[in-house]
Each structure stands twice: as structure tokens, then as C-alpha cells.
Amino acid sequence: MSLDERINYASWIIKNYLYKNKDFTLLYPFTTENLNGYMCNYDFKGKSVLTVGSSCDHILNSHMLGAKKIVCFDVNPLSEDYFNLKKAAFLALSYEEFIKFFCFYVVNSYERNKLAFNEELFYKILPFLSADSSRFWFNLFDSFKGIRIRRKLFCNDEESLNVISLVNSFMSKDGYYDMKQKIESLSPTFITCDLRDVSNKIKDNFDFVMLSNIACFIQSMYVNPLVDFRSDVLKIAEFLNDDGIMFLAYLYDMKPNTKVKLSWDLIYHLDKVFDVFKNENISCVSFTGINGLVCNDNRFTDMVLTLKK
């Protein structure tokens, strides 16, 4: 999608869209996963990573952990512009200003930050933006109030600051200034496509592949969801280095022995998943979940399914 097409696309969303994100039209402001809960247990230093774009927090956390090469795929054509905005903000803003600009729920999960995407801070960020993204964001801020851009271009799925700072290594005050020193060297490659076309778009091998919670949507993506999902996953797994790891699926509020309801997304039915993937080296890793962080209770866990080559 060209720059002008992206500007027109984003403008249309801001004028017309009503908060639903089933087609991934809206951007995620921050990750909805506890990335620190599992990523810190793996050695990313000097490694190559293929990751979903989403909020771009997978990219940022991988870089913080020392990844040397990051390729990002996302069906949303605005992901790269959002990454460039975040990168420029690290270069331009203090920790307090970054929070004021990006975080909707600074105090709690009910009271919105009215200064999110405020124009004064945007114009501090603007000189640090790459040429295309500079024009992209300038056009939006020239056409709409910043708070409207923040409300309409992004989905509502966002935790409060205290949780965001726990799940992202760069969102503590020390972590922020650490990232500020490292961010200039971060230049991921972006590919606009969905999971079904990833294997046709990549050429290099990777040590880690991160699919986030895409697996929660396979019933709307495929005719035979688990079988077709496995087929696409294995095509991507061919690009894993020896001993490489794919984070196959992020599962919320889940333990290995959780009693699953029939209405839950198919990927939560681990008996069916392990049956379909019975010839592959997959396993589960559990850790304190998002709700565990909200409640300060590590009995509430999330899980990731991993596939090792």
C-alpha cells in the first residue's frame, strides 16, 4: 500500500470505524500479552526473530533482549507507521512524556488520559520520524484532533500503565531509558500479509518465530481450522534454524489442566491441538497471566504453546 493509500485508509478508519477489530483494521496500542512472562526465559541475544506486528511490542522486547535481526509480518498496513511513531517517540520524549502520549489508562482501567496523542508532544516527535511516516502522521494530525486519532485508529484492548510496565521490559523507567539508548539501531523489516502467506514472503531462517494470539482466530480463517493452521505453521517452521522455537499460540487465563468450555476458541482445546500436532515437538509453558498481574495473584496464569525444531 502506497503512502497516499495508507493516509486515505487511516483517514477513512478515523471517520467511520466503530471499535470492532475482528478484521484487524485497528492498531493495538500495546501488547495484550505478558511478554516478560515468557520471553525473558529464552536467549534472544544475537538471534533472528520473525514476529507478528500488532502493537510492535514484540519487536521492541526482542530488541531489548538482544535480537540482531527482526522481521515483522502483519495484515495491517499501518503497523510500520506505528512502529516508526514509537521509535521516534523514544528518541524525542522523556519517560513521563512517552506515557502521557501513548497510554490511555495511566491511572486505572476506567479513566482515560485526555492528553493521549496531544499535538504538543506530537510536534516534538515529528522531527525524529522517517520521511514517509512523517508525512503519514503529519497528515492525520493536520486533519484530526490527536485524541480522535488515538480513539478511532486504535482498538480499546489496552491494560492500565501498571500492567503495561510489567509485561514490557522497556516500560519501566529504567527500561525506557535503556531502550532510548538502543532504539536508533533498531530497523526491522516489515511485510504486509497474514499468516497464510508468510511462508511465501520470507527468505531467511530464524531462531524464533512469534505468532502471538493469531491462533484464536483460525476458525474464521480456515475451512478445517486446526489442520489448515498446522499446514501453514509447518511451512513457516521450515525457516526455523536447528533448535529454533516457534511461539505457536498465546492462551489467556489458561493452565495445562484448565477445564475448557465448548464455546472457547478451538486453540484452547489442547487435546485436539496435541492430536493434530502429534508428530511435532510441541509443548506448553505457563506463567503469571495478564489477570494475575492485574490482581497481583500468580495463581492466574497464561500459557504459550511452543514448537521446537
N, C-alpha and C positions, 0 to 999 in steps of 0.2 A: 504494500500500500504506500503510495507516494505521500510526501509531506502534506500537500494540499488535501489529499483524500483523508489523511488522518485528522487534520484540523476540522474538515467538514463532518467527519464521522463523530468526533468528540463533541462538536457543537450540537449535532443532532441529538446525541445522548443527553446532554445538559438541558436541552429544550424539551425533550419528550419522555425520557425514561423514568420509570416509577419503581426503582429499588429492587426489582427482581433480577436475579443473576443466574438463572438456570442455563442461559446460553453463554455465560462468561463475558457478557458485554461490559460489565462494570469491573473496575480495578479493585483489588484488595489493598487497603491502606497499609496493613501489617499482616504478618503471618497469623493464622489461626491455630498453629501447631506449637507444641513445646519443643522447639528445635534444640534448645540446650539440653533437653531431657535425654536425647539420644545421640546427637551429632558429636558431643564432647567425648563420647566413648570410643570414637574412631580417629585414626590418624590421617588427617587431611593434608599434612604438611608436604608440599611438593607434588601433590596429587592432581589429577584431572577430574573434572566434575561435569556431568550433564544433569541439568536440573530444570524443573518447571519454573516459569517466571513468576506468575501470581503477584505477590507484594514485592518481589525482588529480595525478600529477606533470606531466602535460601542462598542466593548469590552472595549477599553480604556476610552471612555467617560462615560460608565456605571460605571466603577470602580471609576473614578474621582467624580462621583455623589454619591458614597457610596454604590453601589450594593455589596451584600455579596457573591453572588453565580452567576456565569456566565457560561452558556453552549453555545457553538458555533457550528453551523452546516454550512457546505459549500461543494459544489460539487467539489471544487478544493482541491486536496490532499496536496497542498503545503501551505495552509493557516496557519497551525500550525507552520511550519518552519518560515514563515514570521512574525508571532506574536512573536516567540522566538527571532528573529533578532531585532525587535523593542524593546522588553523588555530589551534585553541585551544592546542595544544602550543607553537606558535611564540610565542604571547603569554605563555605561562606558564613556559617552561623555558629553561635555558641550552643552549648548543650541546651540551655534554657530556651533559646530561640528555636532550635530544632523541634523541641517538644511542643512549643506554642504553635508552630506552623503545621506540624503533621498530625498531632494527636487530638482526636475528638474528645476522648474521655480522660482528661487529665486527672480529675478529682475522683470520679466514680463512673459507673457504667450507665448513669442516668442523666448527668448534667453535661451538656455539650459545650465544648470550648468555642466560644464565639469568635475567637481570633484565629481559628484554623484557616490556613491559606490566605492570611491577610496580605494586602497589597504592599505594605511597607517592607515586610520580610521578603516577599517575592522579588522586589526590586533589588534587594541585597544579594539574592541568589542568581538573578538573571545574568550578570557578567561572567559567571562561572559555568554556564550552560554551553554545551556544544552547539554548533551553528543551527542545525535542524531543530533540535529540541528547544533552543532559544526562541526560534520563530514560532514553534508549536505553542509553547506556554504563553508567550507574549500575546499571540492572537487570542487565546482563550481569556487571559486576564484583561485584554483590551475590550472584549465583547461581553464579559460576565463579571459579576462580583465574585471575589475569591471564595467566599463562603458557599456560594451557589455551586461553583465548580466542585468544591470538596463534598458537598451534599449529594450532587447528582451524578458525578463521574465515578464515584466510589460506592461500593456496597456498604451496608450497615454492619457487616460482620467484623466487629472490632472489640477487643478487650480494653479494659482501663489501663492506664500507664503502668501501674504497679505490676500487672501481669506481663505486659509487653516488655518491660525491662528485665523480667525473669526469663523469658523464652528467647530473647535475642541478646547475644553476648555484647553487641555494640550499643545497647540502650541503657546500660548503667552509665553513670557519669564518667567513670574511669574508662569503660569500654568505648564510650563515644569519642573521647579524645585520643584513644589508641587508634580507632578507625580513622579519625581525622588525619592522622599521620600516614596511614596506609592507603587511603582511598584513591589517591591520584594514580596509583599503579594498577588499579582495577579497571579492566576493559573487557568485559565478557562479550562473546559473540551471541547474537540474537537470531533465532529462527522462528518465523511465524507459521505455526502448524499445530495440529492437535496430535494426540498420542498415536493415532492410526497411521500417520505419515512420517513420524520421527525417523524411523529406520531408513527411509528414502532420502532424508535430508542431511544425515550426519555421515562423516567420512573417517573420523579419528576414533581411537579407542579411549576408554575412560576407566578410572579406578572406582568411581562412584556414580550411580545414577539415582536421582531423587524424583519420584513421581508424585509426592505429596498425597493428596486425597482424591486424585483423579479416579481411582477405582470405585469410589462411591457413586460414580455417575455412569458406570458401564451398562446399566440396564437401559439407559436412553441412547447409548452409543452403538450397541451391537444387537444383532438378531439372537445370537447364542452367547450371552454376556461373558460367562467365565471362560468358555472355550475360545471365543474370539479374542478376549483380553489376553489370555495366555499366549495365543499366537503372536500378537503384537509385542508383548513383553519379551518373548523369546527372540524375536527379530532384533530388538534393541539389545538384549543380553549378549548377542554375538559380538557387540562392540565393547564388551567388558574385558579389561585385562585379566590375566590369570589372578585368581583370588579377589577379583573385583566384587563389589557389593552393590546390589540394587535395593533401594528402599522402595519396595513394591507398593505399599499402601499404608497410609496413616489412618488409624482407627481410634475414634474418640470414645472415652468412657468404656474402656474395654480391658478385660483380663482374659488369659487363656481359658478360664473356666466360666466365663460370663454366660449366663443363660440368654440365648438370643431369641428375640421375638420374630415371628414370621414376617412382620411388616418392615423389619430393618433392611437396609441396603444389603444386597446379595454378598458383598465382600466381607460382611461381618459373620457370615455363616461359615466358620472356619473348617467345619467338617467337609463341606462342599469344595471349599478353596483347596484344602490339602489333598482332596481326592483328585481334582483336576490337575494339580501341580505335583502329583505323587512321584513323578520321575525327576523332579527338580530339587535342588538343595535349598529349600525354603524353611524359615523358622520365624518365631515371634520374639520380640523384645518389648518388655513393658517397663514403664517409668511413670513418675508423677505426671498426671494429666493436667490439662488446662483447668478443669474444675477443681482439681487438687490444689492448684496454685491459687485459685480464686478463694477457696475455703481454707487454705493453709492446712490441708489434710492429705498426706501422701497415700492414703488408702484409695483415693480416687485416681485411677491410672488410665493412661492412654497406651496404645501399642503401635509398633510398626512391624509390618511383615517384611522380611528381608529375603533376597535371593542371592546366593553366593555362587560365583562361577568356579 
